Amino acid sequence: MFVLAIETSCDETSAAVLRGGASHRTSAETSPGTCDEGPCPPALTAAPEILSNIVLSQDEIHAPYGGVVPELASRQHIKTITAIVDESLSRAGVGLHAIDLYAVTQGPGLIGSLLVGLSFAKGLAYYFKKPLVGVDHLAAHLEAAFLENPDVPLPALGLLVSGGHTSLFHLENPLSHKLLGRTRDDAAGEALDKVAKFLGLGYPGGPVIERLANGGNAGKFPFGIPRTKDRSLDFSFSGLKTAALKLIREHKISRESPSLADFLASFEEIVARSLVDNVRQAADEVHPHSLILCGGVARNRRLRTRFQEFARGSGLPAFIPSPKLCTDNAAMVGAVALRKFIRRPVAAPDLDLDAYPR
């Protein structure tokens, strides 16, 4: 099957073409209880082949504002989506007539941005009379780990970290995600962006902080690991952000300050430790067979290092997508859609699909 996937949940316009197939499984190849009420559902024969995966960033457009401006994002999607889809088809060497399945992100995300991609995908599916599958953006990020590692041992514990989301999931299978904890205020990536904006370092803040923190002393500035009062698996970064702004004022830290690298390294370190601390607590509760780290902030080298250190110490295999699959991209959307379609095929496009921002 050829799948054309579209992703426009925030400020990246992305389109991808994937090729994948399926085979039927026996009860011995599935988790207990899967085939009790009928034939075993089919499964992917292997990870889908990514024939193209085009991503156009809007960083330059939003940089002057220090964050994503929703209306500007949706306008830019309208301007570029046709060219991005054309480019993805061209690089894949596949025409629209050959597409068997369309996939699109439904949410969560910016409602205006989501509607651009959803409307475009609906139009194509309706014209060519092909199935259309809506995909949850967070499920797609988790799927990125399976794209490069189809044999991830299950159940898995997944940490999803991005500019808008910080969540923990328990995965019994690739399409079954139980939410264990999520941010109650700022996401980890949002906290990094806001500290970078306060210091005038540029946007997006995460990569800028990582670059400027290189070589800094991560133990120079004292930060405490933020914890929720009820000791749940939820995250909270608003207090950590406030503590960072307080230290900036007290120590008069600026872009020209000699202690800038030490401060940024200390802040980056405490964010990574806070995330891994929740993973440690969750692992003690659900006893996973493997660990997954995904989302845009999963590109951060310090976080990847701390996550892998914890995994080695726990004796668990860790799976982290390559940096190009950590950011918002359509390939991960197409992979989820293919799984969903193989599990439950549909003959016609679902034109009642709607976007959801949260």
LOTIZA-391499 format. One line per field, with one value per residue (C-alpha): residue in three letters; x, y, z. Coordinates in steps of 0.25 Angstrom, whole numbers, plus 5000, padded with zeros to 4 digits. Each point is the difference from the previous one (the first is absolute). Last residue first. Layout:
BEGIN
r = (ALA	...)
xx = (X	...)
yy = (Y	...)
zz = (Z	...)
end
This chain:
BEGIN
r = (ARG	PRO	TYR	ALA	ASP	LEU	ASP	LEU	ASP	PRO	ALA	ALA	VAL	PRO	ARG	ARG	ILE	PHE	LYS	ARG	LEU	ALA	VAL	ALA	GLY	VAL	MET	ALA	ALA	ASN	ASP	THR	CYS	LEU	LYS	PRO	SER	PRO	ILE	PHE	ALA	PRO	LEU	GLY	SER	GLY	ARG	ALA	PHE	GLU	GLN	PHE	ARG	THR	ARG	LEU	ARG	ARG	ASN	ARG	ALA	VAL	GLY	GLY	CYS	LEU	ILE	LEU	SER	HIS	PRO	HIS	VAL	GLU	ASP	ALA	ALA	GLN	ARG	VAL	ASN	ASP	VAL	LEU	SER	ARG	ALA	VAL	ILE	GLU	GLU	PHE	SER	ALA	LEU	PHE	ASP	ALA	LEU	SER	PRO	SER	GLU	ARG	SER	ILE	LYS	HIS	GLU	ARG	ILE	LEU	LYS	LEU	ALA	ALA	THR	LYS	LEU	GLY	SER	PHE	SER	PHE	ASP	LEU	SER	ARG	ASP	LYS	THR	ARG	PRO	ILE	GLY	PHE	PRO	PHE	LYS	GLY	ALA	ASN	GLY	GLY	ASN	ALA	LEU	ARG	GLU	ILE	VAL	PRO	GLY	GLY	PRO	TYR	GLY	LEU	GLY	LEU	PHE	LYS	ALA	VAL	LYS	ASP	LEU	ALA	GLU	GLY	ALA	ALA	ASP	ASP	ARG	THR	ARG	GLY	LEU	LEU	LYS	HIS	SER	LEU	PRO	ASN	GLU	LEU	HIS	PHE	LEU	SER	THR	HIS	GLY	GLY	SER	VAL	LEU	LEU	GLY	LEU	ALA	PRO	LEU	PRO	VAL	ASP	PRO	ASN	GLU	LEU	PHE	ALA	ALA	GLU	LEU	HIS	ALA	ALA	LEU	HIS	ASP	VAL	GLY	VAL	LEU	PRO	LYS	LYS	PHE	TYR	TYR	ALA	LEU	GLY	LYS	ALA	PHE	SER	LEU	GLY	VAL	LEU	LEU	SER	GLY	ILE	LEU	GLY	PRO	GLY	GLN	THR	VAL	ALA	TYR	LEU	ASP	ILE	ALA	HIS	LEU	GLY	VAL	GLY	ALA	ARG	SER	LEU	SER	GLU	ASP	VAL	ILE	ALA	THR	ILE	THR	LYS	ILE	HIS	GLN	ARG	SER	ALA	LEU	GLU	PRO	VAL	VAL	GLY	GLY	TYR	PRO	ALA	HIS	ILE	GLU	ASP	GLN	SER	LEU	VAL	ILE	ASN	SER	LEU	ILE	GLU	PRO	ALA	ALA	THR	LEU	ALA	PRO	PRO	CYS	PRO	GLY	GLU	ASP	CYS	THR	GLY	PRO	SER	THR	GLU	ALA	SER	THR	ARG	HIS	SER	ALA	GLY	GLY	ARG	LEU	VAL	ALA	ALA	SER	THR	GLU	ASP	CYS	SER	THR	GLU	ILE	ALA	LEU	VAL	PHE	MET)
xx = (4973	4999	4990	4998	4988	4999	4986	5005	5004	5006	4994	5004	5004	5010	5001	5013	5007	4994	5004	5015	5000	4995	5011	5011	4994	5001	5014	5004	4993	5010	5000	5014	5006	5000	5012	5007	5001	4989	5003	4999	5005	5002	4998	5011	4996	5014	5001	4986	5004	5012	4993	4990	5011	5008	4987	4997	5014	5000	4987	4993	4989	4995	4993	4992	5005	5006	4996	5003	4999	4994	4992	4998	4988	5002	5015	5001	4991	5009	5013	4993	4996	5014	5004	4992	5005	5015	4999	4993	5011	5011	4995	4999	5014	5006	4993	5006	5014	5000	4995	5010	5009	4988	4998	4987	4995	5001	4998	5003	4987	4992	5004	4998	4986	4997	5005	4992	4987	5003	5002	4986	4993	5006	4990	4999	4990	5004	4993	5007	4988	5008	5006	5015	5010	5015	5007	5009	5014	5009	5014	4997	4998	5014	4999	5008	4988	4989	5000	4996	4990	4993	4999	4994	4990	4996	4994	5002	5011	5009	4993	5002	4985	4997	5010	4993	4987	5005	5006	4987	4991	5009	4997	4985	4995	4988	4995	5009	4995	5000	4996	4993	4997	5004	4994	5003	5015	4997	4999	5006	5000	5001	5007	4998	5006	4993	5001	5015	5003	5002	4993	5005	4996	5000	4999	4992	5005	5014	5003	5001	4997	5012	5002	4985	4996	5007	4992	4987	5001	5000	4988	4992	5002	4995	4987	4998	4988	4999	4995	4996	5000	4990	5010	4992	4996	5013	5007	4990	5000	5015	5000	4989	5007	5014	4994	4991	5011	5007	4988	4997	5014	5004	4994	4996	4994	5013	4998	5001	4996	5000	5002	5008	5003	4992	5007	5013	5012	5014	5002	5008	4989	4989	5006	5003	4986	4995	5009	4996	4986	5002	5008	4991	4988	5010	5006	4986	4998	5014	4998	4986	5006	5012	5011	5010	5011	4992	5012	5003	4986	5002	5014	4996	4989	5006	4997	5001	5000	5000	5002	5000	4999	4999	4990	5006	4998	4989	4990	4989	4987	4990	4998	4987	4989	4996	5012	5010	5007	4998	5014	5010	5002	5009	4995	4986	5004	5003	4995	5009	5001	5007	5007	5005	5001	4998	5002	4995	5004	4997	5006	4994	4990	4991	5003	5003	4996	5001	5000	5000	5003	4996)
yy = (5078	5007	4990	5000	4993	4987	5000	4998	4986	4995	4987	4985	4999	4990	4997	4995	5002	5014	5004	4995	5007	5013	4999	4999	5011	5009	4996	5004	5013	5007	5008	4999	4987	4993	5009	4998	4985	4993	4996	4986	4995	4986	4997	4996	5011	5006	4999	5007	5011	5003	5000	5010	5009	5000	5002	5012	5006	4998	5007	4994	4994	5014	4999	4987	4986	4992	4985	4990	4985	4988	5009	4998	5008	5007	5000	5004	5012	5005	4999	5007	5011	5002	5000	5012	5008	4996	5005	5013	5001	4998	5011	5010	4997	5000	5013	5006	4995	5005	5014	5002	5009	5009	5006	4994	5004	4995	5011	4989	5003	5004	4987	4992	5005	4997	4985	4998	5005	4990	4989	5004	4999	4987	4990	4986	4989	4986	5003	5003	5008	5013	4999	5000	5010	4996	5010	5010	5005	5007	4995	4985	5000	5007	5005	4993	5000	5009	5009	4989	4994	5013	5003	4987	5001	5015	4999	5012	5010	5003	5012	4996	5000	4993	4989	4998	4999	4990	4991	5000	4997	4988	4994	5003	5011	4997	4987	4992	4986	4986	4986	5001	4986	4998	4988	5001	4995	4990	4999	5015	5007	5015	5011	5015	5013	5007	5014	5002	4985	4989	4986	4990	4986	4988	4987	4987	4995	4998	5009	4991	5011	5008	5011	5003	4994	5012	5010	4993	5008	5013	4995	4997	5014	5006	4991	4995	5002	4989	5003	4989	5002	5006	5008	5013	4998	4995	5012	5010	4994	5001	5015	5002	4993	5007	5014	4996	4996	5013	5008	4991	5001	4986	4987	4996	4994	4997	4995	4986	4997	4985	4993	5011	4995	5011	5011	4996	4994	5002	5002	5013	5005	4996	5007	5012	5001	4999	5011	5009	4999	5002	5013	5012	4994	4995	5014	5006	4990	5003	5015	4999	4991	5009	4990	5005	5011	5010	5003	4985	4996	5002	4995	4988	4996	4986	4992	4985	4990	4985	4992	4985	4996	4985	4995	4992	4985	4990	5010	4992	4993	4999	4986	4994	5000	5003	4995	5005	5011	4993	4997	5009	4995	4991	4987	5004	4999	5012	5005	5008	5015	5009	5014	5011	5014	5014	5012	5014	5011	5014	5003	5011	4993	4988	5000	4986	4993	4985	4994	4984	4990	4986)
zz = (5092	4986	4994	4985	4993	4992	4994	4986	5004	4986	4995	5001	5014	5006	5015	5005	4986	5000	5014	4998	4987	5006	5011	4990	4992	5012	5003	4986	5000	5009	5013	5006	5006	4986	4995	5014	4999	5008	5014	5005	5013	5004	5015	5010	5010	5001	4984	4999	5010	4992	4987	5005	5006	4987	4991	5009	4999	4985	4998	4988	5009	5001	4987	5005	5004	5011	5000	5011	5000	5008	5009	5015	5002	5013	5001	4986	5003	5011	4991	4989	5009	5004	4986	4997	5012	4997	4986	5004	5011	4991	4990	5011	5005	4986	4997	5013	4998	4985	5004	5011	4992	4998	4986	4997	5014	5014	5011	5011	5008	4987	4993	5013	5001	4985	5003	5012	4992	4989	5011	5006	4986	4997	5006	4996	5003	5005	5014	5013	5005	5002	4986	4999	4994	5001	5008	4992	5005	4990	4998	4998	4985	4998	4986	4988	4991	5006	4988	4990	5009	5004	4985	4997	5010	4998	4987	4999	5004	5012	5005	5015	5002	4987	5003	5014	4993	4989	5010	5009	4987	4997	5013	4999	5009	5009	5005	4992	4997	5007	4998	4987	4995	4985	4992	4985	5001	5010	5016	5000	5013	4997	5007	4995	4998	4989	4993	4997	5000	5009	4999	5010	4996	5010	4991	5002	4990	4995	4988	4988	4989	5004	4990	4997	5014	5007	4991	5004	5014	4992	4992	5012	5005	4987	5000	4986	4990	4989	4986	4991	4985	4990	4992	5002	5014	5005	4994	5005	5014	5001	4996	5010	5011	4998	5000	5012	5008	4999	5004	5012	5005	5005	5005	4990	4987	4993	4986	4993	4986	4995	4986	4993	4986	4993	5008	4993	5006	4998	5015	4998	4991	5009	5012	4991	4996	5014	5004	4989	5003	5014	4999	5000	5008	5010	5001	5003	5011	5007	4999	5007	5011	5003	5005	5010	5002	4991	4991	4998	4995	4985	5001	5007	4990	4997	4987	5002	4988	5003	4988	4997	5014	5000	5010	5012	4997	4996	5007	5008	4997	5011	5006	4996	5010	5014	5007	4990	5009	5013	5003	4991	4986	4993	5006	4996	4985	4992	4986	4992	4996	4990	5000	4991	5005	4994	5009	5001	5010	5003	5014	5009	5008	4996	4985	4997	4987	4996	4986	5002	4989	5003)
end
